C-alpha cells in the first residue's frame, strides 16, 4: 500500500558550524550528501513525497540530492507555506527540523560536523559489512571507503586503500585495489583495477587496468582490454581485446578491436583551440613512440612503424613510416672524445 506520508526537511541549520558554508544536511558522508542518504532511507520505508525547505542559495544543491523515483521539490520557507497543501496531495505532513543520518535501521541526529564524522565511521563499517554479507570480500574495512550508492557483485575482492564513489556498479569476481579510486563507473565481471583511478566510464568484462593508470570521463573500454602502467585515456572508446600496456595517452579517439599500442604512443588531440578525434580500425598495430595527429584515420590491419608521426590517413593493411633514415658515421664518437680530451 502506498505510504501516505509527505516528509518536509528543513535545511536551516547555522552555517557557522560547518566547514564549507553548507547546511549540515548538505554535508557529505562517504562522498554522498546526507540529504540523499536520508531520502533514500525513507523511500525504502515507502515514502515518496519530499519537500525540502532551504535558503535560496541552497536550492540547486538540495535538488541535486533527490533520488531517482522521488516526488521531491526544494523551496524557501515562503514557498513551503504557500505550496505544501497542494504538494502533499492529502498526505500526512511530517516535519524534520534536525540533521540526521541513517545508521542501520535508525535515524541518528547530529548537530556538528564533528558529530557527523563520528557517525560516518559507524556507517562506513556497516556498509562494508553489508557487502560482505552479499559475497564481497572486503579485506580491510578500516582502509576501504564505499559510497552507499555503490553496487558490488558477489565474488569481488576489495583490497586496502580502495575508494568507491557515486553511482558505481561493479560486477562479479573483480579485484579492485589496492589503492584504487572509482567514481560513477560501470565495471564488468572479472575486471582488475590495480592502483589506478577511473571516472565516469564503462569497462567491459575481464578488463585489466593499472597499475598507475588514469581513465578519465566518458571512456568505453571493451571486453578483455588492457589499460596498463602509466596509461591515460579520455573520452575514447576501445573495441574488445585492445591493449595499451604502458606509457600511452589516447584521448578523443574511436579505437577498434584487437589494436596494439606500443609504449610512448600519444594522440595529439588538442591543437590549442579545438579537440580532434582519431579513428583506428580493428587489428591495427601502433608502434612505439608514435604520434597520431588528428583528425586522422588509421585503417584496419594497418601497421605504424615505431617513431612515426601520422598526419594523414593510413589505408587498411598499409605500412606508415615517417622518420629520418638512420646514418652511422664510423669513428665519430671517438674523434669527439679526443677533441675534448675525454
Beta strands, then each sheet from edge to edge (+ up, - down):
strand 1: 5-10
strand 2: 28-29
strand 3: 32-33
strand 4: 49-53
strand 5: 71-75
strand 6: 92-96
strand 7: 100-103
strand 8: 106-109
strand 9: 137-138
strand 10: 145-146
strand 11: 151-152
strand 12: 157-158
strand 13: 163-165
strand 14: 169-170
strand 15: 175-176
strand 16: 181-183
strand 17: 186-187
strand 18: 192-194
strand 19: 197-199
strand 20: 202-203
strand 21: 208-210
strand 22: 214-215
strand 23: 220-221
strand 24: 226-238
strand 25: 243-255
strand 26: 260-261
strand 27: 266-267
strand 28: 278-280
strand 29: 285-286
strand 30: 291-292
strand 31: 296-298
strand 32: 303-304
strand 33: 309-310
strand 34: 319-320
sheet 1: 5+ 4+ 1+ 6+
sheet 2: 2+ 3-
sheet 3: 7+ 8-
sheet 4: 9+ 12+ 15+ 18+ 21+ 24+ 22+ 19+ 16+ 13+ 10+
sheet 5: 9+ 12+ 15+ 18+ 21+ 24+ 23+ 20+ 17+ 14+ 11+
sheet 6: 9+ 12+ 15+ 18+ 21+ 24+ 25+ 26+ 29+ 32+ 34+
sheet 7: 9+ 12+ 15+ 18+ 21+ 24+ 25+ 28+ 31+
sheet 8: 27+ 30+ 33+
end
